[in-house]
Amino acid sequence: MSLTFLVPLFLLGLAGIAIPIILHLTRRQRRRVVPFPSLMFLQKIPFQEQRRRRIRNWLLLAMRALALALLAIAFARPFMDDAALATVGGARPTEVVVLVDRSYSMGVGDRWDRARDAAASVFGRLGPLDRASLVFFTQGAQVALRSTPDRARLRGALDTARVGWGVTRFGPPLKVAQTILEESELPAGEVVIVSDFQRTGWRGDEGVRLRAGTTVAPVAVGEPLDGNVRVAEVTLPRQAASGRERVTPTARLARSGGTGDASLRVSLELDGQELQTRDVRLEPGEAAAVSFAPFTLSQPHTRGAVKITRDGVAADDERRFVLSPGGSLSVAIVDGGRAGADASLYLRRALETTDDGRYAVSARRGDGVRPADLEGTDVIVLNDVRLDGASAELLRGFVEEGGGVLLVAGEAASWPSSAADLLPGTLGAVEDRAEGRGGRLGYVEYDHAVFEAFAGPRSGDFGSARFYRARAFTPHDTARVMARFDDGSVAMAERTLGRGAVAVWTSTLDVYWNDLALQPVFLPFVQRLAEHLSGHPDAVSAFTVGQVVDLADPDAIEAAGLASAEAAGLTEGGDALALTPAGGSFPVAVTEGHRYLPLEEAGFYVVRPPGSEPERPFTLAVNVDLEESNLEALDPQEMVSQLLAPPGSLTEGPTFAAAQLRRADQERRQSLWRYLIMAAFALLLIETGVSNWMSRRREA
C-alpha cells in the first residue's frame, strides 16, 4: 500500500521550512558605528565578528520545522492508495466481470455448454477477497449479478440461463463492464468475454477503454461449421381473382461455406399444416429462389412459414409470416366526360404494375362522384372531372372518415365554390409554361412522405420532366405546398381534413401537358402518392427479434395486418395478454397512452383479452436477424488491443475522470489530513511550552 497525494502541488510548501534556517545560518552580525566626542570615559571591549551563527537549540527548530511540514503535507491531502496493494503470494483483490454471449449462434453444437463451463471455471477460481459480475448479452446487455463474492449465486444464475434469439453486439456489454470496473474499489480488474466472436458484432468504434491495469481474457467457444443454409427472404405477392386474394410465396435460399452439393427439402406451412414441398440442391456460396403454387387467402391472421432441412444454425432455417385478407388498397379513378380516351392509361398502369398486387384499381368515365365510387375505396382520383356541389359533399364525408382524394386539374376540371374549404386552394386558368419550351419542377419537398424516397443520390430526378401547361393555383393558408415549378407557381398542394387528405396536381398525369409519365420516377411517385393519401402503410408480414410494437398505435396495428374492427378493440384501455412463442405469457398494459409489446423471441406472438379464446386471434410473426447467420469469426486479440488503455492514456477522457473520482473517494474515506493537522497543532503547542520553559530557565 503506497502513500499518494491527491493535491501534490501543496508539497512545494515543504521548501519553505528551509528558508528561516538558511537565513538564520547565513546572516552576519554587522558593526554599528556611533559617533562620540570622547572615548576617555568608555571601557574598551574587543569586538568578535561571527561569519556564521550557530543553532543553539536543535529540538525547538526540529519541532517547528516538523509542524510546518505536517501542515504542508496535510494540504496535499495524503492517502494510502490500495491500487498498489500486494497480498501474500502477489495476488490482489480483483473485480471480475464475466460477459457471456447469448446470441442464437451460440446454440450451434455444444457452444452454449462450453460457454457455461468456461464461465463456471472463472467463478471457481475466485479468491476470498475477489468479487464477480455476470453479464449476458446479445444486441443488449443484461446484468444477472453485480459485484458479488457469492459463488453459489453466480453459478445458479449461469445454470438457469438459456440461448437467446438476438444478434451479437460487443459494445453494450463492454460498456457495462467499463462502468462496473470504474465504480469498483478493488485494485485489480479483469474482463472475461465468452463468445463465438462473430465479426459482425464488433465495429471497432464502440468507444470502450478499460482502466489501466485491467486484464481482458477472451474465451472463444465457436468451432468452424461445414457451411450454413438460411432462408434469406420470403416474398408474398398478392393477386385478386374472382373476388378472392391469391398469394404466391417465393423463398430465397442462400448458402455460405461448406463443400459439395447440399440437398434440401423446402416446405410451405399454413396454420401449422404442411401445404407444399420442394427439393433444392445448392452449391457452396450459391443462392436460389423457390416458388410455391398460389394459395387462397381467406382467413385473417393466417400463420405461415417456409422451412428447410435443419442444419448447424437452426434459427435461420425458418421464416415466418402472418397474412390477413384485405391488404390491398382500393383506388377508384374517375375520368371526366371531356377527358381523352387514354387520360388515365399511365396512371392505371403505374398502380397495376406491382409485384404484390398492392393496388386494386377501378375506373369509369363521367363527371361527378357517385356513392358507389366511394364504397370500399381508399383513394379516389378525379382526373379532369367537373364536380358539382352534391359530389363535393360526398367527398367531404369520405375524407373526414379517412379517405384520400387526388384532383388532377386538367383543362375541364372544376370545383364548386360551396366546398372551397375542402380544396387546399383555388383553381385558376390554364397557363402555358416557358412559352412552349416547357418548364420544370424547381422545388420538391423531400421531407414529405411522398417524396422522401427520392431524396438520396440516384433515387430519381424530377427535374428532367418538362411541363408545357398547368392550371394556376392559389394555395390557402392551411395548405401544404409539396412541389413548385421553376417560376414559383404551385405544382402540387395538399390539405388534411379529419382523418383524410385532399391533394391537387395542377397538370395532367398523361403525356398531353407534360412528359412526367415517361420518366423513371413516375411509377414510384404515383404509388407513393396513392399510399400516402390512403393513410394505410404497407402491411408488414413479419417483424424482427428486438423490435417493439405499440399495440395502441393504429398505424402499427395496420402495419401488422390486423383488421380495423379488431384493431379498435386493442387500442382501447382494456386488459390484454401476450402469449410468447415459448409458451409464456405476460400482461400488456396501457401506459401513458401506449401499449408496448417487446418482441424478444422468434416465433408467433398472440395477443388477446385475458380469459378469451378467439378463433383467429391477433398474431405477430417474429423472425431472427439474419446478420447473426454470418459465422465469420473475429480475432479476439484485435478487440483486446482496442479495449486496453495504452500506458499514459489516463490523462484525459472519461477513464481518467473516473480514476480521479476513485482517488478522491479513497482520500475522503481515509481523511489522513485531519490527523496531520491535529499533530501539527499539538507540536506547536508543545514547542511553545518548551520554549517558554527554556527562556525562564536562562533568566534564572
WOSULQUI-V182118 format. One record per residue. SS is DSSP state (h for helix, s for strand, l for the rest). BURIAL is I if it has 16 or more other ideal C-beta (glycine too) atoms within 10 Angstrom, else O. Layout:
# WOSULQUI-V182118
ss->SS burial->BURIAL
ss->SS burial->BURIAL
This chain:
# WOSULQUI-V182118
ss->l burial->O
ss->s burial->O
ss->s burial->O
ss->s burial->I
ss->s burial->I
ss->l burial->I
ss->l burial->O
ss->h burial->O
ss->h burial->O
ss->h burial->I
ss->h burial->O
ss->h burial->O
ss->h burial->I
ss->h burial->O
ss->h burial->O
ss->h burial->O
ss->h burial->I
ss->h burial->O
ss->h burial->O
ss->h burial->O
ss->h burial->O
ss->h burial->O
ss->h burial->O
ss->h burial->O
ss->h burial->O
ss->h burial->O
ss->l burial->O
ss->l burial->O
ss->l burial->O
ss->l burial->O
ss->l burial->O
ss->l burial->O
ss->l burial->O
ss->l burial->O
ss->l burial->O
ss->l burial->O
ss->l burial->O
ss->l burial->O
ss->l burial->O
ss->l burial->O
ss->l burial->O
ss->l burial->O
ss->l burial->O
ss->l burial->O
ss->l burial->O
ss->l burial->O
ss->l burial->O
ss->l burial->O
ss->l burial->O
ss->l burial->O
ss->l burial->O
ss->l burial->O
ss->l burial->O
ss->l burial->O
ss->l burial->O
ss->l burial->O
ss->l burial->O
ss->h burial->O
ss->h burial->O
ss->h burial->I
ss->h burial->I
ss->h burial->O
ss->h burial->I
ss->h burial->I
ss->h burial->I
ss->h burial->I
ss->h burial->I
ss->h burial->I
ss->h burial->I
ss->h burial->I
ss->h burial->I
ss->h burial->I
ss->h burial->I
ss->h burial->I
ss->h burial->I
ss->l burial->I
ss->l burial->I
ss->s burial->I
ss->s burial->I
ss->s burial->O
ss->s burial->I
ss->h burial->I
ss->h burial->I
ss->h burial->O
ss->l burial->O
ss->l burial->O
ss->l burial->O
ss->h burial->O
ss->h burial->O
ss->h burial->O
ss->l burial->O
ss->l burial->I
ss->l burial->I
ss->s burial->I
ss->s burial->I
ss->s burial->I
ss->s burial->I
ss->s burial->I
ss->s burial->I
ss->s burial->I
ss->s burial->I
ss->l burial->I
ss->l burial->I
ss->h burial->I
ss->h burial->I
ss->h burial->I
ss->h burial->I
ss->l burial->I
ss->l burial->O
ss->l burial->O
ss->h burial->I
ss->h burial->I
ss->h burial->O
ss->h burial->I
ss->h burial->I
ss->h burial->I
ss->h burial->O
ss->h burial->I
ss->h burial->I
ss->h burial->O
ss->h burial->O
ss->h burial->I
ss->h burial->I
ss->h burial->O
ss->l burial->O
ss->l burial->I
ss->l burial->O
ss->l burial->O
ss->l burial->O
ss->l burial->I
ss->s burial->I
ss->s burial->I
ss->s burial->I
ss->s burial->I
ss->s burial->I
ss->s burial->I
ss->s burial->I
ss->l burial->I
ss->l burial->I
ss->l burial->O
ss->s burial->I
ss->s burial->I
ss->s burial->I
ss->s burial->I
ss->s burial->I
ss->s burial->O
ss->s burial->I
ss->s burial->O
ss->l burial->O
ss->l burial->O
ss->h burial->O
ss->h burial->O
ss->h burial->O
ss->h burial->I
ss->h burial->I
ss->h burial->O
ss->h burial->I
ss->h burial->I
ss->h burial->O
ss->l burial->O
ss->l burial->I
ss->l burial->O
ss->l burial->I
ss->l burial->I
ss->l burial->I
ss->l burial->I
ss->l burial->I
ss->l burial->I
ss->l burial->I
ss->h burial->I
ss->h burial->I
ss->h burial->I
ss->h burial->I
ss->h burial->I
ss->h burial->O
ss->h burial->I
ss->h burial->I
ss->h burial->I
ss->h burial->O
ss->h burial->I
ss->h burial->I
ss->h burial->I
ss->h burial->O
ss->l burial->I
ss->l burial->O
ss->l burial->I
ss->l burial->I
ss->s burial->I
ss->s burial->I
ss->s burial->I
ss->s burial->I
ss->s burial->I
ss->s burial->I
ss->s burial->I
ss->s burial->I
ss->l burial->I
ss->l burial->I
ss->s burial->I
ss->h burial->O
ss->h burial->I
ss->h burial->I
ss->l burial->I
ss->l burial->O
ss->l burial->O
ss->l burial->O
ss->l burial->I
ss->l burial->O
ss->l burial->I
ss->l burial->I
ss->s burial->I
ss->l burial->I
ss->l burial->I
ss->l burial->I
ss->s burial->I
ss->s burial->O
ss->s burial->I
ss->s burial->O
ss->s burial->I
ss->s burial->I
ss->s burial->I
ss->l burial->I
ss->l burial->I
ss->l burial->O
ss->l burial->O
ss->l burial->I
ss->l burial->O
ss->l burial->I
ss->s burial->I
ss->s burial->I
ss->s burial->I
ss->s burial->I
ss->s burial->I
ss->s burial->O
ss->s burial->I
ss->s burial->I
ss->s burial->I
ss->s burial->O
ss->s burial->I
ss->s burial->O
ss->s burial->O
ss->s burial->O
ss->l burial->O
ss->l burial->O
ss->s burial->O
ss->s burial->I
ss->s burial->I
ss->s burial->I
ss->s burial->I
ss->s burial->I
ss->s burial->O
ss->s burial->I
ss->s burial->I
ss->s burial->I
ss->s burial->I
ss->s burial->I
ss->s burial->I
ss->l burial->O
ss->l burial->I
ss->l burial->O
ss->l burial->O
ss->l burial->O
ss->s burial->I
ss->s burial->O
ss->s burial->I
ss->s burial->O
ss->s burial->I
ss->s burial->I
ss->s burial->I
ss->s burial->I
ss->s burial->I
ss->l burial->O
ss->l burial->O
ss->s burial->O
ss->s burial->O
ss->s burial->O
ss->s burial->I
ss->s burial->O
ss->s burial->I
ss->s burial->O
ss->s burial->I
ss->s burial->O
ss->s burial->I
ss->l burial->O
ss->l burial->O
ss->l burial->O
ss->l burial->O
ss->s burial->O
ss->s burial->I
ss->s burial->O
ss->s burial->I
ss->s burial->O
ss->l burial->I
ss->l burial->O
ss->l burial->O
ss->s burial->I
ss->s burial->O
ss->s burial->I
ss->l burial->O
ss->l burial->O
ss->l burial->I
ss->l burial->I
ss->s burial->I
ss->s burial->I
ss->s burial->I
ss->s burial->I
ss->s burial->I
ss->s burial->I
ss->l burial->I
ss->l burial->O
ss->l burial->O
ss->l burial->I
ss->l burial->I
ss->l burial->I
ss->h burial->O
ss->h burial->I
ss->h burial->I
ss->l burial->I
ss->s burial->I
ss->s burial->I
ss->s burial->I
ss->s burial->I
ss->s burial->I
ss->s burial->I
ss->l burial->I
ss->l burial->I
ss->l burial->O
ss->l burial->I
ss->l burial->I
ss->s burial->I
ss->s burial->I
ss->s burial->I
ss->s burial->I
ss->s burial->I
ss->s burial->I
ss->s burial->I
ss->l burial->I
ss->l burial->O
ss->l burial->O
ss->l burial->I
ss->l burial->O
ss->l burial->O
ss->l burial->O
ss->l burial->I
ss->l burial->I
ss->h burial->I
ss->h burial->I
ss->h burial->I
ss->h burial->I
ss->h burial->O
ss->h burial->I
ss->h burial->I
ss->h burial->O
ss->l burial->O
ss->l burial->O
ss->l burial->O
ss->l burial->I
ss->l burial->I
ss->l burial->I
ss->s burial->I
ss->s burial->I
ss->s burial->I
ss->s burial->O
ss->s burial->I
ss->s burial->O
ss->s burial->I
ss->l burial->O
ss->l burial->I
ss->l burial->I
ss->l burial->I
ss->l burial->O
ss->h burial->O
ss->h burial->O
ss->h burial->I
ss->h burial->I
ss->l burial->O
ss->l burial->O
ss->l burial->I
ss->l burial->I
ss->s burial->I
ss->s burial->I
ss->s burial->I
ss->s burial->I
ss->s burial->I
ss->l burial->I
ss->l burial->I
ss->s burial->I
ss->l burial->I
ss->l burial->I
ss->h burial->O
ss->h burial->O
ss->h burial->I
ss->h burial->I
ss->h burial->O
ss->h burial->I
ss->h burial->I
ss->h burial->I
ss->h burial->O
ss->h burial->I
ss->h burial->I
ss->h burial->O
ss->l burial->O
ss->l burial->O
ss->l burial->I
ss->s burial->I
ss->s burial->I
ss->s burial->I
ss->s burial->I
ss->s burial->I
ss->l burial->I
ss->l burial->I
ss->l burial->O
ss->l burial->O
ss->l burial->I
ss->s burial->O
ss->l burial->I
ss->l burial->I
ss->h burial->O
ss->h burial->O
ss->h burial->I
ss->h burial->O
ss->h burial->O
ss->h burial->I
ss->l burial->I
ss->l burial->I
ss->s burial->I
ss->s burial->O
ss->s burial->I
ss->s burial->O
ss->s burial->O
ss->s burial->I
ss->s burial->O
ss->s burial->O
ss->l burial->I
ss->h burial->O
ss->h burial->O
ss->h burial->O
ss->l burial->O
ss->l burial->I
ss->s burial->I
ss->l burial->I
ss->s burial->I
ss->s burial->O
ss->s burial->O
ss->s burial->I
ss->l burial->I
ss->l burial->O
ss->l burial->O
ss->l burial->I
ss->l burial->O
ss->l burial->I
ss->l burial->I
ss->h burial->O
ss->h burial->O
ss->h burial->I
ss->l burial->O
ss->l burial->O
ss->l burial->O
ss->l burial->O
ss->l burial->O
ss->l burial->I
ss->l burial->O
ss->h burial->I
ss->h burial->O
ss->h burial->O
ss->l burial->I
ss->l burial->I
ss->s burial->I
ss->l burial->I
ss->s burial->I
ss->s burial->I
ss->s burial->I
ss->s burial->O
ss->s burial->I
ss->s burial->O
ss->s burial->I
ss->l burial->O
ss->l burial->O
ss->l burial->O
ss->l burial->I
ss->s burial->O
ss->s burial->I
ss->s burial->I
ss->s burial->I
ss->s burial->I
ss->s burial->I
ss->l burial->O
ss->l burial->O
ss->l burial->O
ss->l burial->I
ss->s burial->I
ss->s burial->I
ss->s burial->I
ss->s burial->I
ss->s burial->I
ss->s burial->I
ss->s burial->O
ss->s burial->I
ss->l burial->O
ss->l burial->O
ss->s burial->I
ss->s burial->I
ss->s burial->I
ss->s burial->I
ss->s burial->I
ss->s burial->I
ss->l burial->I
ss->l burial->I
ss->l burial->I
ss->l burial->I
ss->l burial->I
ss->l burial->O
ss->l burial->I
ss->l burial->I
ss->s burial->I
ss->l burial->I
ss->h burial->I
ss->h burial->I
ss->h burial->O
ss->l burial->I
ss->l burial->O
ss->h burial->I
ss->h burial->I
ss->h burial->I
ss->h burial->O
ss->h burial->I
ss->h burial->I
ss->h burial->I
ss->h burial->I
ss->h burial->I
ss->h burial->I
ss->h burial->I
ss->h burial->I
ss->h burial->I
ss->h burial->I
ss->l burial->I
ss->l burial->I
ss->l burial->O
ss->l burial->O
ss->l burial->I
ss->l burial->I
ss->l burial->I
ss->l burial->I
ss->s burial->I
ss->s burial->I
ss->l burial->I
ss->l burial->I
ss->l burial->O
ss->s burial->O
ss->s burial->I
ss->s burial->O
ss->l burial->I
ss->l burial->I
ss->l burial->I
ss->h burial->I
ss->h burial->O
ss->h burial->I
ss->h burial->I
ss->h burial->I
ss->h burial->I
ss->l burial->I
ss->l burial->I
ss->l burial->I
ss->l burial->I
ss->h burial->O
ss->h burial->O
ss->h burial->I
ss->h burial->I
ss->h burial->O
ss->h burial->O
ss->h burial->I
ss->h burial->I
ss->l burial->O
ss->l burial->O
ss->l burial->O
ss->l burial->O
ss->l burial->I
ss->s burial->O
ss->s burial->I
ss->s burial->I
ss->l burial->I
ss->l burial->I
ss->l burial->O
ss->l burial->O
ss->l burial->O
ss->s burial->O
ss->s burial->O
ss->s burial->O
ss->l burial->I
ss->l burial->O
ss->l burial->I
ss->s burial->O
ss->l burial->O
ss->l burial->O
ss->s burial->O
ss->l burial->I
ss->s burial->O
ss->s burial->I
ss->s burial->O
ss->l burial->I
ss->l burial->I
ss->l burial->I
ss->l burial->I
ss->s burial->I
ss->s burial->I
ss->s burial->I
ss->s burial->I
ss->s burial->I
ss->s burial->I
ss->l burial->O
ss->l burial->O
ss->l burial->O
ss->l burial->O
ss->l burial->O
ss->l burial->O
ss->l burial->O
ss->l burial->O
ss->l burial->I
ss->s burial->I
ss->s burial->I
ss->s burial->I
ss->s burial->I
ss->s burial->I
ss->s burial->I
ss->l burial->I
ss->l burial->I
ss->h burial->I
ss->h burial->O
ss->h burial->I
ss->h burial->I
ss->l burial->O
ss->l burial->I
ss->l burial->O
ss->s burial->O
ss->l burial->I
ss->l burial->O
ss->h burial->I
ss->h burial->O
ss->h burial->O
ss->h burial->I
ss->h burial->I
ss->h burial->O
ss->h burial->O
ss->h burial->I
ss->s burial->I
ss->l burial->I
ss->l burial->O
ss->l burial->O
ss->l burial->O
ss->l burial->O
ss->l burial->I
ss->l burial->O
ss->l burial->O
ss->h burial->O
ss->h burial->O
ss->h burial->I
ss->h burial->I
ss->h burial->O
ss->h burial->I
ss->h burial->I
ss->h burial->O
ss->h burial->O
ss->h burial->I
ss->h burial->I
ss->h burial->O
ss->h burial->O
ss->h burial->I
ss->h burial->I
ss->h burial->O
ss->h burial->O
ss->h burial->I
ss->l burial->O
ss->h burial->O
ss->h burial->I
ss->h burial->O
ss->h burial->O
ss->h burial->I
ss->h burial->O
ss->h burial->O
ss->h burial->I
ss->h burial->I
ss->h burial->O
ss->h burial->O
ss->h burial->I
ss->h burial->I
ss->h burial->O
ss->h burial->O
ss->h burial->I
ss->h burial->O
ss->h burial->O
ss->h burial->O
ss->h burial->O
ss->h burial->O
ss->h burial->O
ss->h burial->O
ss->h burial->O
ss->h burial->O
ss->h burial->O
ss->h burial->O
ss->h burial->O
ss->l burial->O
